Amino acid sequence: MLKRHEGRLGGLEDRGFIHRPYRCPAGALTVGYGRNIDANPISEAEARALGIDPRRLEEEGLTEDQAEI
């Protein structure tokens, strides 16, 4: 159900998975399937587990597999 309601720009049209951070309708920086990274940033432990550099999240984004995790 989360995938059906998140991972869309503005929630108005289904654009599928969005791998780069975007502003949700409420104005929060969001990535993947509704992860509010303004309020809940990706921790160092999560970044290590996902194999990402959180400082480069805006440029590189997440893969769909990473968002699933």
N, C-alpha and C positions, 0 to 999 in steps of 0.2 A: 504494500500500500504506500509506503514511503516513496518508492521510486515513481509511483504514479503521480504524486503530488510535488515532488522535489526534483531537482536536476533540470528545471525549466527556467527560462528567463521570464520573469514577470508572472509565471503561472498561466499566461493567456494562451499560449500555443505550445504544443509539444515539440521541443527542439531536441529531444533526446538528452543524452548525458552531456554535461558541460564540464570540461576538464579544467578550465582556468577559473580562478576566483571571479565572482561577479557580485553585484549588489542586488539583493533580493528586494521584493516590493516593500519590505519594512526598512530597507536601507542598510542592512547588515551585510558585511563582506562574507560571502558564502562560497563553498566549493563542493563539488561532488553531488551527493544526494542530501543537501540541506545542512551541511556542517557549517554552523555560524562560527567562523574563525575570528571574528571580532570578540565575541564573548567566550569562545572556547578554542583558543589557538592550538595548533598541533604541537604536542610536547616533544621534547628531545627523544624520549623513549619511543613515541609513536613514529617520529621521523626515521629513527634508526631501523625500526621494524619494517617500515615501508620502503626504506632505501632512498629517501628523499632529503634534500636540503631545504628546510622550511624557509630559509631566507630567499630561496629561488622559486617559491611556490607560485607567485604571481606570474612569473615568466614561463615556468615549466608545467605548472598545474599538476594534476593527478591523473593516472590512468584509471580506467573503469574498474580494473581489478583492485587497485589501491583503494578506491572509494568504497568498494564492496567490503573491504576489511574494516 
